[in-house]
Amino acid sequence: MAEITIFTDETGTKLQQAEQFLMQMDGIERVLADTDDGEVKIEFDERKISGKYIIGTMQKYDFPNVH
């Protein structure tokens, strides 16, 4: 199991939507989003998905300020 922490300018409801979106992806095991500061911790199965793919997918689907 691998883990990445990403940051986004999104907070509140938009970040909760991102959390739900990520949980639908195959290989994502756990997502913890801090809706106050935009920090998102993601645990994933690196045999199924990569951190780079996760970030790229978020940027593609209306979360452009992910870093």
C-alpha positions in Angstrom: 0.0 0.0 0.0 1.3 3.4 -1.0 0.3 6.9 0.3 0.5 10.3 -1.2 -0.6 13.7 0.2 -1.8 16.3 -2.2 -2.9 19.9 -1.7 -5.6 21.8 -3.6 -7.1 25.3 -3.4 -10.5 23.7 -3.0 -12.2 23.5 0.4 -15.6 22.6 1.8 -18.2 20.9 -0.4 -16.0 20.8 -3.5 -13.3 18.9 -1.5 -15.9 16.5 -0.2 -16.9 15.8 -3.8 -13.2 15.2 -4.7 -13.1 12.7 -1.8 -16.1 10.8 -3.1 -14.8 10.9 -6.7 -11.4 9.4 -5.6 -13.1 6.6 -3.7 -14.8 5.5 -6.9 -11.4 4.8 -8.6 -10.1 1.3 -8.7 -7.1 0.9 -6.5 -7.9 3.7 -4.1 -8.2 2.3 -0.6 -8.7 5.3 1.6 -9.1 9.1 1.3 -8.9 11.6 4.1 -9.6 15.2 3.1 -9.2 18.2 5.3 -12.0 20.5 4.1 -10.5 23.5 5.9 -7.0 23.6 4.3 -7.3 21.5 1.1 -5.0 18.7 2.2 -5.9 15.2 0.9 -4.2 12.0 2.0 -4.7 9.1 -0.3 -3.8 5.4 0.3 -3.8 3.3 -2.8 -2.7 0.0 -4.2 0.3 0.8 -6.4 -0.2 -2.4 -8.3 -3.5 -1.0 -9.6 -2.9 2.7 -9.8 -0.1 5.3 -9.5 0.1 8.6 -7.7 0.8 10.3 -10.9 -2.4 8.9 -12.5 -4.4 10.0 -9.4 -3.2 13.6 -9.7 -3.6 13.7 -13.4 -7.2 12.4 -13.1 -8.0 15.0 -10.5 -6.6 17.8 -12.7 -8.6 16.5 -15.7 -11.9 16.4 -13.8 -12.2 20.0 -12.5 -9.6 20.1 -9.7 -6.9 22.0 -11.6 -5.0 23.4 -8.7 -3.8 20.0 -7.3 -0.2 19.9 -6.3 
